[in-house]
């Protein structure tokens, strides 16, 4: 998982597709709202930028991503030519816009705005569509619509990016899956194929044990959704639903809780430092660990240790 700081030069090994998303924002004059305003995985990028009014038309590059935004400014009038089709809408704060990948796109809007947005790779959406038995995913370009679930997911990504300075691989994976499923079932052309009717039953006890074994073996490492799904012998699409049915919460939240509970056990040892505990349970820094521990437990790890050992 990559985090691209606007105050630093982009890493040389960033995938060209990710660079195209960042270049697209730059072409339209995006300015970072906060120090950490752009982050990306292989299939999903998230940004939070402010844009001046665009009185004259600007042509932006085509993207290998499906683009979804949430308007935080406004209201404003947006005019665009997407794939040659002219569209115009009044966009209110909280409303969204979707543009399918590989569209020619020319833009103009009448006043400054602030946007939270994601770029979902088209190849990933096709994989999710195939997994769900939907055939090809033909996205409908849409301006000025309200989708509460999409908005919450996008804003959760921007908040996570600011809160901890990075977004974990598993959180990114979960967000990509939520966005892909929402777009697939709510914002795509109907192709005559219905979603697979396969059982959405819970993981078996054996599958849960395998997932837990992977997590325990790799608790100090970054763990992806593919790692967990593979352990259960399921696709990502089916694993998320089966896991939540079995455990009662999504994999990301479960894993965070597991890391914190293991951290508590380690904190009971007087010999382990806070930074050592953080590394042992998979946090990249002591500050990141401290923030998550505080949010989960209600006090910093040092204070929790003091009380537990007193």
C-alpha positions in Angstrom: 0.0 0.0 0.0 1.3 3.4 -1.0 0.8 6.7 0.8 1.8 9.7 -1.4 2.5 12.9 0.6 1.9 16.1 -1.3 4.8 17.7 0.4 7.2 15.1 -1.0 8.2 13.9 -4.4 6.4 10.8 -5.5 8.3 7.5 -5.1 10.0 6.3 -8.3 8.4 2.8 -8.1 4.8 4.1 -8.0 2.6 2.3 -10.5 2.0 4.5 -13.6 -1.8 4.1 -13.1 -1.6 5.7 -9.7 0.5 8.5 -11.2 -2.3 9.1 -13.7 -4.9 9.6 -11.0 -2.6 12.2 -9.3 -1.9 13.9 -12.6 -5.7 14.1 -13.3 -6.2 16.0 -10.1 -3.3 18.3 -10.9 -4.6 19.0 -14.4 -7.9 20.3 -12.9 -6.0 22.5 -10.4 -6.5 20.4 -7.2 -4.8 21.8 -4.0 -4.4 19.6 -1.0 -6.8 20.3 1.9 -4.5 18.7 4.5 -0.9 17.6 4.6 -1.9 14.0 3.8 -4.3 14.4 0.9 -3.7 11.4 -1.4 -3.1 7.7 -0.7 -3.3 4.6 -2.9 -3.2 0.8 -3.1 -2.9 -1.1 -6.3 -6.6 -0.9 -7.1 -7.9 2.1 -5.3 -6.7 5.7 -4.7 -8.3 8.3 -2.4 -7.9 12.1 -2.4 -9.1 15.2 -0.6 -8.5 18.4 -2.6 -9.8 21.9 -3.0 -10.4 23.3 -6.5 -10.8 26.9 -7.7 -13.6 27.8 -10.0 -13.1 26.6 -13.6 -14.5 29.3 -15.9 -12.9 27.9 -19.0 -13.2 24.3 -20.2 -10.2 22.1 -19.3 -9.6 18.7 -20.8 -8.3 16.1 -18.3 -6.5 12.9 -19.3 -8.4 9.6 -19.6 -8.1 7.3 -16.6 -7.8 3.5 -16.1 -10.0 4.2 -13.0 -13.7 4.7 -12.4 -13.9 8.1 -10.7 -16.3 8.7 -7.8 -16.5 12.0 -5.9 -18.3 13.5 -2.9 -18.8 17.2 -3.1 -17.9 18.9 0.2 -18.2 22.5 -1.1 -20.9 24.0 -3.3 -23.5 24.2 -4.4 -22.0 24.6 -7.8 -22.9 24.1 -11.4 -20.8 21.5 -13.2 -20.7 21.1 -16.9 -18.8 18.3 -18.6 -18.3 16.4 -21.8 -17.9 12.7 -20.9 -17.1 10.4 -23.8 -18.4 13.2 -26.1 -21.7 13.5 -24.3 -22.5 16.9 -22.8 -23.9 16.9 -19.3 -24.7 19.6 -16.8 -26.0 19.6 -13.2 -26.3 21.6 -10.0 -24.3 19.7 -7.4 -25.2 20.1 -3.7 -22.9 19.4 -0.7 -22.9 15.6 0.0 -23.9 14.7 -3.5 -21.7 12.4 -5.7 -20.5 12.1 -9.3 -19.4 9.0 -11.2 -17.3 8.8 -14.4 -16.5 5.5 -15.9 -12.9 4.6 -16.8 -11.3 5.4 -20.2 -13.7 8.3 -20.8 -12.6 11.4 -22.6 -13.5 14.2 -20.1 -13.7 18.0 -20.4 -14.8 20.0 -17.4 -16.0 23.4 -16.3 -17.6 24.6 -13.0 -18.8 28.0 -11.7 -17.2 28.4 -8.3 -14.6 26.9 -5.9 -15.3 23.5 -4.4 -13.8 20.9 -2.1 -14.0 17.2 -3.1 -13.3 13.9 -1.5 -12.8 11.3 -4.2 -11.8 7.8 -5.1 -10.4 6.2 -8.2 -11.3 2.5 -8.5 -9.3 0.5 -11.0 -11.5 -0.8 -13.8 -9.7 -4.2 -13.8 -10.6 -4.7 -10.2 -14.3 -3.9 -10.8 -14.3 -6.5 -13.6 -12.9 -9.1 -11.3 -15.5 -8.4 -8.7 -18.3 -8.5 -11.4 -17.0 -11.9 -12.6 -16.8 -13.2 -9.1 -20.4 -12.1 -8.5 -21.7 -13.6 -11.7 -22.5 -10.3 -13.2 -20.6 -10.4 -16.5 -19.1 -7.1 -17.6 -19.4 -4.0 -15.4 -20.8 -1.2 -17.6 -20.8 1.9 -15.4 -23.4 4.7 -15.9 -21.9 8.2 -15.8 -23.9 10.2 -13.3 -23.8 13.7 -12.0 -25.4 15.1 -8.8 -26.9 12.0 -7.1 -27.1 11.0 -3.5 -25.8 7.6 -2.3 -25.3 7.5 1.4 -23.3 4.3 1.5 -20.9 5.5 -1.1 -20.4 8.8 0.7 -19.8 7.2 4.0 -17.2 4.8 2.5 -15.3 7.6 0.7 -15.3 9.9 3.8 -14.2 7.0 6.0 -11.1 6.6 3.8 -10.2 10.3 3.9 -10.7 10.3 7.7 -8.6 7.2 8.1 -5.8 8.8 6.0 -5.7 11.8 8.3 -6.2 10.0 11.6 -3.4 7.6 11.4 -1.1 9.0 8.7 -1.7 5.9 6.6 -4.4 3.5 5.5 -3.8 -0.2 6.3 -3.8 -2.7 3.5 -6.8 -4.5 4.9 -8.8 -1.2 5.4 -8.0 -0.3 1.8 -9.0 -3.8 0.6 -12.3 -3.6 2.5 -13.1 -0.2 1.1 -12.3 -1.3 -2.4 -14.7 -4.2 -2.1 -17.5 -2.1 -0.6 -17.2 0.5 -3.3 -17.0 -2.1 -6.1 -20.1 -4.0 -4.8 -22.0 -0.7 -4.4 -21.1 0.5 -7.9 -21.8 -2.9 -9.4 -25.3 -3.4 -8.0 -26.4 0.3 -8.0 -24.6 2.2 -10.7 -24.1 -0.2 -13.6 -26.1 -0.9 -16.7 -28.2 -4.1 -16.4 -26.7 -6.7 -18.7 -29.4 -9.4 -18.3 -27.3 -11.4 -15.9 -28.3 -11.6 -12.3 -25.9 -11.8 -9.4 -24.8 -15.2 -8.3 -27.3 -16.7 -5.9 -24.6 -18.6 -3.9 -25.1 -19.0 -0.3 -24.1 -16.1 2.0 -23.7 -18.5 4.9 -21.1 -18.1 7.6 -17.6 -19.4 7.6 -17.2 -22.8 9.1 -15.3 -23.4 12.3 -12.5 -24.9 10.2 -12.3 -21.9 7.9 -12.3 -19.5 10.9 -9.4 -21.5 12.5 -7.4 -21.2 9.3 -8.0 -17.5 9.1 -7.0 -17.1 12.8 -3.8 -19.2 12.2 -2.7 -16.8 9.4 -3.4 -13.8 11.5 -1.5 -15.2 14.5 1.5 -16.2 12.4 1.6 -12.8 10.7 0.3 -10.4 13.4 3.4 -8.2 13.2 3.0 -7.9 9.4 0.6 -6.1 7.1 -2.2 -8.5 6.2 -4.4 -8.1 3.2 -8.0 -9.2 2.5 -6.6 -11.7 -0.1 -4.5 -13.3 2.6 -7.6 -13.9 4.8 -9.8 -15.0 1.9 -7.2 -17.4 0.7 -6.9 -19.0 4.1 -10.6 -19.6 4.1 -10.5 -21.0 0.5 -12.9 -18.3 -0.7 -12.9 -15.4 -3.1 -12.7 -11.9 -1.6 -16.3 -11.2 -2.6 -17.7 -14.3 -0.8 -15.3 -14.2 2.1 -16.3 -10.7 3.3 -20.0 -11.7 3.6 -19.3 -15.1 5.1 -16.9 -13.6 7.6 -19.3 -10.9 8.8 -22.1 -13.5 9.1 -19.8 -15.7 11.3 -18.1 -13.1 13.4 -20.6 -10.2 13.4 -18.2 -7.6 12.1 -16.1 -6.9 9.0 -12.5 -8.4 8.9 -10.8 -5.0 9.4 -12.5 -4.2 12.6 -12.0 -7.7 13.9 -8.3 -7.6 13.1 -7.8 -4.3 14.8 -9.5 -5.7 17.9 -7.3 -8.7 17.8 -4.2 -6.6 17.6 -5.2 -4.5 20.6 -6.1 -7.5 22.7 -2.7 -9.1 22.0 -1.1 -5.7 22.7 -2.7 -5.7 26.2 -1.1 -9.1 26.9 2.3 -7.8 25.9 1.9 -4.6 27.9 1.6 -6.8 31.0 5.2 -7.6 30.6 7.4 -4.9 32.2 10.3 -5.7 29.9 8.6 -4.8 26.6 8.7 -1.1 25.5 5.7 0.5 23.9 7.4 0.7 20.6 8.3 -3.0 20.8 4.7 -3.8 21.5 3.5 -1.7 18.6 5.8 -3.5 16.2 4.9 -7.0 17.5 1.2 -6.4 16.8 1.6 -4.9 13.4 1.7 -1.1 13.8 4.2 0.8 11.7 4.9 3.4 14.5 4.4 4.0 18.2 2.2 7.0 17.5 -0.1 5.0 15.1 -0.4 2.3 17.8 -1.1 4.9 20.5 -3.9 6.5 18.5 -5.6 3.2 17.7 -5.2 1.9 21.3 -6.7 5.2 22.6 -9.7 4.9 20.3 -10.3 1.3 21.2 -9.6 1.3 24.9 -10.2 4.8 25.9 -6.7 5.6 27.3 -3.1 5.6 26.0 -1.2 2.3 26.2 1.2 3.7 28.8 -1.6 4.7 31.1 -3.4 1.3 30.6 -0.2 -0.5 31.5 0.3 1.6 34.6 -3.2 0.9 35.9 -3.1 -2.8 34.9 0.2 -3.4 36.8 -0.6 -1.2 39.8 
